[in-house]
Structure formats: structure tokens, C-alpha cells
Amino acid sequence: MWIYRLLIGLAAPLLWAHRIWRAGGAREAIFPSHPLASANRTLWIHAASNGEITSAIPLLIALLERDPALHLAITVNTPSAVEAVRGWDLPRSHVSYAPLDLRWRIEGFLKVVKPAAILIIENEFWPNKILTAHARGVPVLVAGARLSKTSARRWRYLPKLAQRMTQGITALSPQDPASSQRFLDLGLPEAKMLSELNLKLFYTPPKVTPPKTDRAQTILAASTHDGEDVQVIAAFAAAHRLNPKLRLIIAPRHPRRASAVIEAAAQHGLAIAQRSAGAAFDETTPIWLADTMGEMAHWYDASGLCFIGGSLVEKGGHTPFEPAAHGMALLTGPHIENFEPHFEALQNAGAAQILPNAEALKDAFIALPKTSKLRDMGQAAQAYHAQKGSLDPLIDAIRKTL
């Protein structure tokens, strides 16, 4: 443990500098306010970023509705997530940047906010946070916990730390059977294991007014990464030459990379309209660059086929659940470690295709639009997403802990 604390302490200045840079110099990135400090009954909710905290919305609303005395101290790591939570205007809630995983910062947060418990969303397993809370008698719960093969392998290099950390967890609901077994292998007592729960399955598509498109001819590339945009645009360019009616909406994982996407489109001689620049999205433009926050529902509803990014490059893939909820046919590359059981189940259900490379992606862009298979895949994806289960076991465990 002392090695981890030494390393995180040495890295702290760089981590703070990176956070300040991403937050545009905002002081709150390092010194957040805590107006809930006087609340008598506070639950600390922590999630990494926009996707994780957004998946928890149904759970947060249910907790607030069932317990009128409850307050939520929500912490996240990124500016986009802070902005998103503020836009929800949840009652009796406050969002701030999470304290770095330094023992003295965690102790300070616990001393000021005085949470009755901590609820960690998905995979934010920080040793100081968990062990410091445990030492102070603050229960630590984890919702929709995910542990990939890669992460589990890394933790096995630190068996004593992994065991101490899992022993500090009060209750954990795993996201899938594979994650459940990996947590048990790391030392989590079976008595602390709750039923499986994937919060992203509770996503409900909001009512939006999407741009007018021919949905069957429109492809969405969602959450693409560096090195992936080029492959997606090359595949689309080849398909567009055969079918000029085809349109691509590309939403990079990090909107600040918009210039790289524009450059990739220019290399293929394709015009591109940039949402953040106020460009009009119309049927004459082959590529639309969706580089704004909070508008993904518009692009899901405007498209019939979704390529899920982080999968042609080694990022482990991103969630298939939101596009599935919108009734989209799903495509992914080979790197799906983060959601492997679900992608395989979606493929078996006829809702998704797991593709080996960008060449296969090009073939899918050519073959699927304007076919009955596109419609059938979308319906199968929506049916898979409808298998939600219930939030009640987790809510009961949280309320019992509080």
C-alpha cells in the first residue's frame, strides 16, 4: 500500500495540472465547494465521467424519490460530466470534481461532507478512497461493477492491495458474470456480492427532435478515438462512392479532437459540417461532425446503423446499450473487452456484428443500409435492451446501509 501511496503522491502535481487544463483553468477543479456539508443524510456518489454518471440517472432519481431526507454529493473526474450533472437540476444534489486519490484529500472530503455511505459507479476502484472510507466506518457500495480481463490481470500483480481493497467494500453488484468471478478471484467475499446489474440497461431514450435524415441511409460512428476516425472515414468514403446517398455522423469521444476528424474527411475529398461551428446539417453534406456535448440522443434517432467506437483501436469498446435502446443496428470492431459478454449476446440475438477490422466495416457500410436486415437488427437490439431487471435489490441494499 505504501508503494501505491508514494506513486500517487508523486503523480499528484501532474494529475492536478491535467485536470486544471481540461477544466479551462477553473479553480473548482482542485478546490471544489461542498454546500451539502450541513446535510444530515448524505450519500456520496462517485463516477468517472459522463457515460458512467449518465447511466446512473434512473438510480439517482429513484433514491431521491424514495427517501425525501436524502442528499446526494456527486463527484466526477471530468468537466463534461460536471456540466452534464448540473444540467439535470436534480433536487437535494450537488456535483463537484472528485478529490484525487490522496489519503489526506479523501479524509478531508469525508470530514467536511460526512457521507453516510459511498456509492461507486462501475469501475472507479481507488484504493485510498475505499480503504480510508472503510477505516472511518463509512460503508462502500459499488453499482454495476465492471472488471475487465486486463484490469483483473493488473490487480493480480498487487494481490495484497487487491485483497485489502475488496475487503473494504461493503456490497457490490457486478455488471456481468465474468466481472463477478473476477472480483471473487481478487478476494471479494461472496457474502458481499449482490445480484448482477447493468445500469446502462436502464437508459430511457429522451424525447428529442433529431435532424431530418433518411435513417436507413445514415450511419453514426459513436465515441471514436484517435487512430479510429481515419479508419471509419476511409470505410465510409469507399461505401459513399458506391452509394452517394449515404451519410455519416461522426461523434468523437473527445470533441476537442474535431480538427483531426475534419482533416481525415478532407483527405478523402468529403465535405464535412461541424455542429459546434453552427454549420447546417443537410442532405447535401456527406459527413456531419457531432462535436458537442449532450446531444447524442439526436444522433441516435437520426441514424439506423451505429458503429461503436473504441473497438478498432485497443480501448476495450464503449457501451452498446444507448444505441440499442434507440433501435439501431450495431457494429463494433474486435476490441470489446469492456462489454464482451453483451456484444456476444447481441451478436447471437442478431442485433450486432463483431467485425475483425476496418475492411469488414467498409463491407458492412456497403451491405446493410436500405435492407430488411438493418431493420431486423435494430428491432433485436431494442428487444435486448428491454431486458432490464430491477433496481430494487440495489436500492434496498443502499437504504439498508444508510
Wavefront OBJ file of the C-alpha trace (Angstrom):
o trace
v 0.000 0.000 0.000
v 2.830 2.394 0.833
v 4.210 1.976 -2.710
v 0.848 2.982 -4.198
v 0.603 5.987 -1.877
v 4.135 7.062 -2.797
v 3.441 6.772 -6.525
v 0.082 8.578 -6.417
v 1.683 11.306 -4.306
v 4.472 11.814 -6.843
v 1.965 11.868 -9.697
v -0.418 14.305 -7.988
v 1.050 17.548 -9.447
v 0.765 16.192 -12.976
v -2.772 14.918 -12.353
v -3.841 18.273 -10.954
v -2.234 20.134 -13.857
v -4.032 17.897 -16.353
v -7.351 18.415 -14.591
v -6.933 22.209 -14.493
v -6.065 22.195 -18.209
v -9.156 20.139 -19.075
v -11.327 22.393 -16.891
v -10.085 25.510 -18.664
v -8.246 26.774 -15.594
v -11.285 26.599 -13.310
v -10.263 26.760 -9.643
v -13.019 24.330 -8.651
v -11.157 21.525 -10.441
v -8.781 21.461 -7.451
v -10.776 23.235 -4.730
v -14.421 22.164 -5.112
v -17.155 23.574 -2.874
v -19.289 21.316 -0.683
v -22.609 23.050 0.109
v -24.096 19.758 1.343
v -21.744 19.686 4.312
v -24.601 20.592 6.658
v -26.976 17.895 5.367
v -27.869 15.218 7.902
v -28.226 12.339 5.455
v -25.824 12.382 2.512
v -24.840 9.685 0.052
v -21.558 10.226 -1.802
v -21.989 9.149 -5.432
v -18.782 8.821 -7.449
v -18.430 8.095 -11.167
v -15.586 8.568 -13.612
v -17.124 10.569 -16.412
v -20.181 11.460 -18.447
v -21.127 7.951 -19.566
v -20.932 6.393 -16.118
v -22.848 9.091 -14.239
v -25.458 9.340 -17.006
v -26.122 5.613 -16.684
v -26.918 6.192 -13.008
v -29.691 8.774 -13.588
v -32.594 6.312 -13.070
v -30.958 5.067 -9.865
v -30.334 8.592 -8.524
v -33.906 9.665 -9.243
v -35.299 6.536 -7.569
v -33.153 7.095 -4.463
v -34.255 10.731 -4.137
v -37.920 9.846 -4.655
v -37.921 7.031 -2.090
v -36.034 8.958 0.593
v -37.114 12.631 0.902
v -34.410 13.241 3.540
v -31.572 12.053 1.313
v -28.964 14.376 -0.213
v -26.510 13.388 -2.959
v -22.906 14.584 -3.061
v -21.946 13.656 -6.635
v -18.287 13.647 -7.704
v -16.841 13.063 -11.169
v -13.462 13.436 -12.840
v -14.175 15.452 -16.000
v -15.549 18.910 -16.938
v -18.116 17.384 -19.313
v -19.550 15.248 -16.514
v -19.735 18.224 -14.135
v -21.564 20.220 -16.801
v -23.928 17.340 -17.571
v -24.975 16.757 -13.950
v -25.583 20.469 -13.397
v -27.876 20.432 -16.413
v -30.077 17.741 -14.845
v -31.037 20.015 -11.947
v -31.537 17.116 -9.532
v -33.093 18.104 -6.195
v -31.036 17.932 -2.986
v -27.876 17.269 -5.016
v -24.535 18.908 -5.676
v -21.846 17.928 -8.167
v -18.141 18.669 -7.892
v -14.802 17.366 -9.095
v -13.708 14.302 -7.159
v -10.763 14.624 -4.771
v -7.628 12.951 -6.073
v -6.930 9.559 -4.520
v -4.617 11.001 -1.882
v -5.369 9.876 1.650
v -5.376 13.394 3.096
v -7.715 14.667 0.357
v -10.125 11.773 0.895
v -10.028 12.280 4.672
v -10.723 15.987 4.177
v -13.694 15.273 1.916
v -15.143 12.748 4.376
v -14.658 15.140 7.282
v -16.452 18.008 5.533
v -19.255 16.170 3.701
v -19.805 13.445 6.331
v -21.451 10.955 3.946
v -23.443 8.109 5.449
v -22.111 5.864 2.663
v -20.278 5.925 -0.677
v -21.775 4.553 -3.888
v -19.186 3.959 -6.630
v -20.457 3.601 -10.185
v -18.921 0.864 -12.384
v -15.122 0.735 -12.192
v -13.694 3.600 -10.131
v -11.637 1.436 -7.759
v -9.267 3.810 -5.997
v -7.500 2.197 -3.014
v -7.218 5.292 -0.829
v -10.878 6.182 -1.331
v -12.107 2.711 -0.404
v -9.680 1.980 2.436
v -9.905 5.436 4.025
v -13.702 5.312 3.995
v -13.646 1.782 5.405
v -11.269 2.824 8.179
v -13.633 5.666 9.153
v -16.624 3.320 9.229
v -18.209 4.680 6.041
v -19.800 1.826 4.020
v -18.622 1.492 0.408
v -21.081 0.141 -2.171
v -20.438 -0.431 -5.874
v -23.179 -0.417 -8.526
v -22.816 -2.159 -11.869
v -19.208 -3.047 -11.120
v -17.128 -3.918 -14.153
v -13.716 -5.580 -14.090
v -12.173 -6.409 -17.459
v -9.657 -9.173 -18.121
v -6.903 -6.580 -18.464
v -7.750 -4.804 -15.200
v -8.035 -8.088 -13.306
v -4.630 -9.156 -14.628
v -3.086 -5.881 -13.436
v -4.594 -6.226 -9.973
v -3.142 -9.726 -9.684
v 0.316 -8.134 -9.682
v -0.740 -6.447 -6.409
v -2.541 -9.286 -4.612
v -2.297 -7.873 -1.087
v -3.555 -4.443 -2.140
v -6.360 -6.016 -4.186
v -7.433 -8.156 -1.260
v -7.379 -5.234 1.170
v -9.401 -3.115 -1.235
v -12.059 -5.772 -1.883
v -12.283 -6.446 1.859
v -13.079 -2.751 2.304
v -16.131 -2.976 0.042
v -19.440 -3.389 1.883
v -21.553 -4.633 -1.056
v -21.052 -4.902 -4.799
v -23.425 -5.551 -7.692
v -21.414 -6.874 -10.670
v -22.225 -5.862 -14.213
v -21.901 -9.368 -15.672
v -20.972 -12.942 -14.661
v -17.348 -12.541 -15.799
v -16.848 -9.448 -13.624
v -18.493 -11.243 -10.709
v -15.992 -14.098 -10.885
v -13.030 -11.756 -11.270
v -13.984 -9.843 -8.126
v -14.311 -13.103 -6.210
v -10.899 -14.172 -7.503
v -9.385 -10.905 -6.232
v -10.703 -11.590 -2.746
v -14.213 -10.120 -2.518
v -16.179 -12.235 -0.012
v -19.121 -13.963 -1.685
v -21.437 -12.695 1.065
v -20.837 -9.124 -0.198
v -21.912 -9.949 -3.754
v -25.319 -8.607 -4.820
v -27.274 -9.682 -7.902
v -25.959 -8.660 -11.326
v -26.957 -5.211 -12.522
v -26.024 -3.131 -15.548
v -27.133 0.458 -15.028
v -26.838 1.275 -18.712
v -29.756 -1.063 -19.441
v -31.990 1.399 -17.596
v -31.275 4.164 -20.090
v -34.531 5.586 -21.474
v -34.307 7.476 -24.776
v -35.352 11.102 -24.205
v -37.824 12.787 -26.497
v -35.828 14.897 -28.927
v -36.266 16.403 -32.382
v -33.450 14.915 -34.487
v -32.273 16.414 -37.775
v -34.279 15.246 -40.760
v -32.487 12.291 -42.329
v -33.139 9.121 -44.233
v -32.480 6.974 -41.166
v -31.796 3.823 -43.194
v -29.075 5.653 -45.144
v -27.462 7.357 -42.156
v -24.580 5.831 -40.172
v -23.485 7.018 -36.744
v -19.902 6.456 -35.581
v -20.155 6.979 -31.809
v -17.274 7.670 -29.408
v -14.428 7.255 -31.885
v -10.812 7.598 -30.758
v -7.524 8.794 -32.180
v -6.474 6.449 -34.994
v -10.035 5.209 -35.379
v -11.625 8.224 -37.085
v -9.311 7.733 -40.061
v -10.370 4.091 -40.447
v -14.087 4.866 -40.126
v -13.963 7.722 -42.620
v -11.957 5.610 -45.103
v -14.554 2.831 -44.834
v -17.368 5.341 -45.283
v -15.645 7.001 -48.255
v -15.466 3.644 -50.076
v -19.147 2.968 -49.360
v -20.153 6.524 -50.323
v -18.571 6.147 -53.753
v -20.971 3.266 -54.406
v -23.951 4.896 -52.676
v -23.825 8.725 -52.778
v -26.998 8.946 -50.654
v -25.131 7.538 -47.669
v -24.479 9.919 -44.757
v -22.084 9.635 -41.803
v -22.499 11.314 -38.424
v -19.243 11.025 -36.516
v -19.157 11.821 -32.787
v -15.572 11.639 -31.464
v -15.175 10.504 -27.858
v -13.376 13.761 -27.112
v -14.831 16.733 -29.059
v -11.512 18.599 -28.803
v -10.230 16.211 -31.492
v -12.562 17.755 -34.079
v -9.693 19.087 -36.211
v -8.306 15.559 -36.725
v -11.717 14.371 -37.954
v -12.003 17.314 -40.347
v -8.525 16.572 -41.718
v -9.404 12.885 -42.242
v -12.526 13.858 -44.213
v -10.520 16.293 -46.358
v -8.055 13.555 -47.301
v -10.926 11.721 -48.999
v -12.350 14.854 -50.596
v -15.524 14.686 -48.495
v -17.307 17.810 -47.283
v -17.964 17.947 -43.540
v -20.377 20.075 -41.484
v -19.248 20.884 -37.930
v -22.001 21.094 -35.340
v -20.045 23.236 -32.856
v -19.336 25.796 -35.607
v -23.040 26.179 -36.332
v -22.884 24.542 -39.763
v -26.219 23.317 -41.138
v -26.708 19.562 -41.255
v -28.438 18.828 -44.547
v -28.705 16.033 -47.099
v -26.066 17.592 -49.363
v -23.234 17.083 -46.867
v -21.839 13.529 -46.666
v -20.276 13.838 -43.170
v -21.639 15.578 -40.108
v -19.254 16.194 -37.216
v -21.187 15.950 -33.930
v -18.631 17.628 -31.655
v -20.954 18.974 -28.958
v -21.965 17.575 -25.579
v -25.414 16.389 -24.527
v -26.844 15.753 -27.988
v -26.177 12.055 -28.586
v -29.887 11.209 -28.445
v -30.375 13.385 -31.544
v -27.766 11.435 -33.485
v -29.101 8.055 -32.333
v -32.583 8.982 -33.542
v -31.226 10.315 -36.849
v -29.335 7.100 -37.736
v -30.250 3.496 -38.395
v -26.773 1.961 -38.117
v -24.280 2.600 -35.313
v -20.582 1.805 -35.260
v -19.465 1.814 -31.612
v -16.014 3.320 -31.191
v -13.072 2.332 -29.068
v -13.184 -1.035 -30.793
v -10.977 -0.679 -33.890
v -8.269 0.587 -31.540
v -7.359 -1.023 -28.223
v -9.709 0.889 -25.921
v -11.960 -2.020 -24.962
v -15.069 -0.673 -26.693
v -17.922 1.501 -25.433
v -21.490 0.837 -24.393
v -23.901 -0.732 -26.899
v -26.935 -0.048 -24.701
v -27.821 3.510 -25.669
v -27.876 2.870 -29.444
v -29.683 -0.423 -28.752
v -32.388 1.457 -26.846
v -32.897 3.656 -29.916
v -33.438 0.591 -32.114
v -30.200 0.818 -34.084
v -28.327 -1.981 -35.822
v -24.928 -2.278 -34.114
v -21.399 -2.688 -35.447
v -18.212 -2.997 -33.437
v -14.571 -3.761 -34.029
v -12.683 -6.617 -32.338
v -11.658 -4.769 -29.133
v -14.735 -5.243 -26.946
v -13.214 -6.273 -23.603
v -15.271 -3.739 -21.625
v -18.603 -5.163 -22.807
v -17.639 -8.524 -24.286
v -20.493 -10.668 -22.847
v -23.080 -8.155 -24.042
v -21.654 -7.758 -27.537
v -21.554 -11.531 -27.906
v -25.148 -11.813 -26.676
v -26.219 -9.032 -29.041
v -24.497 -10.782 -31.942
v -26.187 -14.077 -31.035
v -29.528 -12.249 -30.932
v -28.972 -10.895 -34.441
v -28.624 -7.303 -33.213
v -24.886 -6.713 -33.720
v -21.913 -7.684 -35.840
v -18.451 -8.005 -34.277
v -16.067 -7.116 -37.121
v -12.394 -8.080 -37.326
v -11.077 -4.925 -38.991
v -11.824 -1.733 -40.950
v -12.131 -3.674 -44.218
v -15.061 -5.607 -42.764
v -16.521 -2.315 -41.527
v -16.419 -0.983 -45.091
v -18.264 -4.079 -46.315
v -20.942 -3.591 -43.644
v -21.361 0.085 -44.604
v -21.944 -1.069 -48.175
v -24.211 -4.026 -47.465
v -26.500 -3.048 -44.580
v -28.184 0.308 -45.390
v -31.598 0.063 -47.058
v -32.011 -3.645 -46.302
v -34.501 -5.540 -44.178
v -31.572 -6.880 -42.153
v -30.888 -3.340 -40.890
v -34.458 -3.135 -39.575
v -34.327 -6.636 -38.067
v -31.034 -5.910 -36.289
v -32.452 -2.691 -34.833
v -35.531 -4.468 -33.515
v -33.388 -7.223 -31.984
v -31.177 -4.616 -30.291
v -34.199 -2.864 -28.808
v -35.583 -6.191 -27.539
v -32.245 -6.996 -25.862
v -32.154 -3.625 -24.144
v -35.668 -4.166 -22.792
v -34.374 -6.997 -20.548
v -33.631 -4.610 -17.695
v -34.233 -6.500 -14.499
v -34.896 -4.384 -11.408
v -33.121 -1.666 -9.455
v -34.929 -2.684 -6.269
v -32.277 -5.079 -4.828
v -29.584 -2.394 -5.116
v -31.844 0.356 -3.771
v -32.802 -1.857 -0.833
v -29.118 -2.545 -0.093
v -28.302 1.178 -0.220
v -31.204 2.174 2.025
v -30.378 -0.614 4.472
v -26.772 0.604 4.607
v -27.858 4.218 5.139
l 1 2 3 4 5 6 7 8 9 10 11 12 13 14 15 16 17 18 19 20 21 22 23 24 25 26 27 28 29 30 31 32 33 34 35 36 37 38 39 40 41 42 43 44 45 46 47 48 49 50 51 52 53 54 55 56 57 58 59 60 61 62 63 64 65 66 67 68 69 70 71 72 73 74 75 76 77 78 79 80 81 82 83 84 85 86 87 88 89 90 91 92 93 94 95 96 97 98 99 100 101 102 103 104 105 106 107 108 109 110 111 112 113 114 115 116 117 118 119 120 121 122 123 124 125 126 127 128 129 130 131 132 133 134 135 136 137 138 139 140 141 142 143 144 145 146 147 148 149 150 151 152 153 154 155 156 157 158 159 160 161 162 163 164 165 166 167 168 169 170 171 172 173 174 175 176 177 178 179 180 181 182 183 184 185 186 187 188 189 190 191 192 193 194 195 196 197 198 199 200 201 202 203 204 205 206 207 208 209 210 211 212 213 214 215 216 217 218 219 220 221 222 223 224 225 226 227 228 229 230 231 232 233 234 235 236 237 238 239 240 241 242 243 244 245 246 247 248 249 250 251 252 253 254 255 256 257 258 259 260 261 262 263 264 265 266 267 268 269 270 271 272 273 274 275 276 277 278 279 280 281 282 283 284 285 286 287 288 289 290 291 292 293 294 295 296 297 298 299 300 301 302 303 304 305 306 307 308 309 310 311 312 313 314 315 316 317 318 319 320 321 322 323 324 325 326 327 328 329 330 331 332 333 334 335 336 337 338 339 340 341 342 343 344 345 346 347 348 349 350 351 352 353 354 355 356 357 358 359 360 361 362 363 364 365 366 367 368 369 370 371 372 373 374 375 376 377 378 379 380 381 382 383 384 385 386 387 388 389 390 391 392 393 394 395 396 397 398 399 400 401 402
